Amino acid sequence: MLIFLYMKDVIKCAGKETGFLIFCKLVNILGFFGEVFFIQRIIDFVFLEGKEIEVIFYAMFVFFIFIWQYSSPALSAHIEQKILFRYRMKLEAKIYEKISKVKFEYFENSAILEVMNRILDNPADRMVSSFGKILEIISGAVSTIGVMAIIVKIGVVYMIGIVVLILFLLFLFQQIGKIKSNIFCARMELTRREAYLSGLLFDRELAMEKKLFGYTDYIQKKIEEEIFENEKPLRWKLWQSRIITALYDYFVYLFSASAYLFFLVPLMQGKMELGLYIAIIPALQKIGTYFVGLIDNQLSDLKENENFCKDIHDVFQLEEQYYENKEMMRKDFSVIELKDVTYRYPNAERPIIEKLNLKLEQGHHYALVGKNGSGKTTLIKLLLGLYQPQEGAIFLDGQNIKELSFGELQSRFSVIFQDFGRYAMSIKENIEMGVGSFEGKAEKMQEACAFAGIKEEIEKLPEGYETKLGKLKENSVDLSGGQWQKLAVARMFYSQKPFYILDEPTSALDPVSESEMYTNYANSLKGNSTSLFVSHRLGSTILADQILVLEDGKIKEMGSHQELINKNGIYAKMFLAQRGLYV
């Protein structure tokens, strides 16, 4: 079982606390048998021998056993918390590191993304909890074996009777385990949409639309329909599970209660002492409670956590982006060339990029235009190495980018995507995130903010670049959509990479801000820097040295604004149609 592999990590990380936790369980086992022994001696001495001093002595032992039994759960929980704190830092760090390195394609696979999200659900808590439950199962099993050893002295037939009943209980447990496992797997799939719909009701970004359109009742109705549809195929399995579980619990408690009658025969025959008869009943009741907990808690939780461990294992098997762990050098380049590049999304009928050939040279500024769904963002992701072409290749100064580490590619590109990040941190942290330290960074940060058209707005704030953003803290400032986009543009420009890629960088800006940014774009990105920007607003394409028109997965037209207007092709029709909206 995979879960035992992770238990090794828990034990290794816990250190001496593991030994102390095991010690507590050993004391619990000794206390269990000590309770039986001392209660037996107390009864026998009172009724048979009348030794009052010995009775007091044994009663003190029973008293301390009871004190320990009620104290040890809290002590064990405290130790588990210490182990959890230490192990959480180790395991979660490994998971975050792995997820940060897996190939980008996995984040666009809904099934894999769901697994990655699942393993972030308190992974360390589950592992440490499993370790505690395994110790509880072992200690309960040892106690059960010990009671069987006591009973066999009374008579083999009585021991066989108890064993048969336990085997029957284990059979019921196996059936319950199968049904619960099937129910768990089915629920994981069937409740995914239900969880999505529930999330819509609590999404802060959708609060305004909910109020304006008043679709809360509609979503609630959809949730009710999902719950009904989800439960429908599970009802028979749930009914089976409830019946067998009820039968299991019934036999477990009957097992404890019937002991009074079961052992009355050997007591009357003189094969069993009165003290043992009275002492063995609470012990059997505890074993009965142990078996109830086994089915209702420990083993079902372990089964669930075993599935969780499989999820972690599957994520750690995902292929990683080739990424050398070294300082990323900001290297220049001469040319990037795509030769017969084809890319098809999984299950797509036709490629989104097909037999595409393109050459991008240093010091030039390109605009990429095309209809929605023409593959503009896909082409950018191919250039960045986030996607790998199924056919053809991409070369950077004659070297296939497959041979470069992802870090080397990162050192050349700085990007702003349509879906840019909004980080609840300071303005300074938002801009310099992931860039690292370099000489003159304060001046460069101001220059980047000026380029994005947000410098004056930042300097008007009381705390300037140290202003906290978002809504996590009381004194934080929440920016408008356009201001967040300007900040993302500043982050891109601040990184000082030789190739800037801007995917719809002004979608949230007003016309004046957009015009200012493109003016800054024309004036600032000069010299050896290279840029490629995607925009649906074709007025901005006039600033580009060359305009690339993407259609049907290929570059259909390429040239300056005036050249393409004179050609009267795809670009000219798009530009004139858009200009007509403003005339």
PyMOL commands that set and color helices and strands:
alter all, ss='L'
color gray80, all
select helices_A, chain A and resi 2-14+16-49+52-101+104-108+110-118+123-154+156-190+192-202+204-213+216-257+259-262+264-268+274-316+376-383+401-403+406-410+427-432+441-452+455-459+464-466+481-494+511-524+538-543+561-567+570-582
alter helices_A, ss='H'
color red, helices_A
select strands_A, chain A and resi 335-343+353-361+365-369+391-396+399-400+413-416+499-503+530-534+546-551+554-559
alter strands_A, ss='S'
color yellow, strands_A
deselect
rebuild
show_as cartoon
